[in-house]
Amino acid sequence: MWLTAKRVLITAAGIMLVITMFLLNNLENGFLLRSQARQSNVEEGRTIPFAEKNAVVYITQQQNDFDYWLRLSSPIEIGVIALVLIAHGGNPYKSR
């Protein structure tokens, strides 16, 4: 039972890590490539400067919050994967 739980946990954390990295990359490229907000625009709510790849664009508070949570979740997911590997003493897909 515990081996199955570890397998499910590490699989879910790995999938979430891949999705998080994909979303973070897509979000950052969206800021730079599709955004014409190189100057602050209060009417649209683009007041937070975001510097990435030698360019500064202005983003909304909602975009900033989403970026924050994505950046926060990556180390947590990596920590979960590491804890499962440490608890199992190696590969949880291989029974002892």
N, C-alpha and C positions, 0 to 999 in steps of 0.2 A: 504494500500500500504506500509506504513512504517513498519507495523508488518511483512509483507512478506519479506521485505528487511532485517529486523533484523534476521528473521529465516534463511534466506539464508546465511547471513554473519556469524552467529554463527555456522551453520552446516559446512560451508566451512572452518572456522578457526579450528573447532574440527577435521575435517578430515585431514587437513594439519598438525595439531599437532600430531596426531597419526602416520601419514606417516613420519614426521620429526623424531619422537622418534624411530621408527622402523629403519630408515636409519642410524641414529646416533649410535644406538646399533650395527647394522650390520657392520658399518664401523669400530667401535672400536674393535669388536671381530675379524674382518678381519685383522686388524693390528696385533693382538696378535696371533691368531690361524694359519692363513695361511701364515704369513710373517716369513721368515727366515732372515730378515734384522736386526739382532741384532747389526751389526756394520755398520758404514757409508760406502756407496758405491757411489762414485762420478759418475761412468760410468752410473749407473741406475738412478741417480738423487736423491737418497735417502740420503739426507744430513740434514734433520730436525729431531731432536730428539723428540719423542713423548712418554711421560711417562703415563702409564695407568696400573692399577692393579699390582703394584710393578714390572713392566717390562718396559724396554726402548727399543723401536724399532725406526728405522729411516724410515721416510716417505718422499714422494716427495712433491714438492711445490703445485702441483695440489690437492693432498690428503689433505694437510694442509689447503688450501683455501676452499675446500668442507666442511671440519670439522668446520672451522670458520663460514661459512654461516649457517650451520645446527644449531650450538650453538647460533648464533645470532637470528635466526628466531623463536626459541621456546619461549623466553619471549615476543616477539612481538605478536605471536599467542595467548598466554595466556592473554596479555593485551587487544587484540581485544575481546576475549570472556568476559573478565571482564567488559569492557566498554559497551558491548551490554546488559549484565545482569544488570548493574547499570542503563543504559538508560531506560530499560524496567521496572525496579523495581522488577525483579524476573525472572521467567521462561517465555521466549518469545514464547514458544509453547502453553502456556495457555493464552487465550484471557481474558481480564479484564471484 
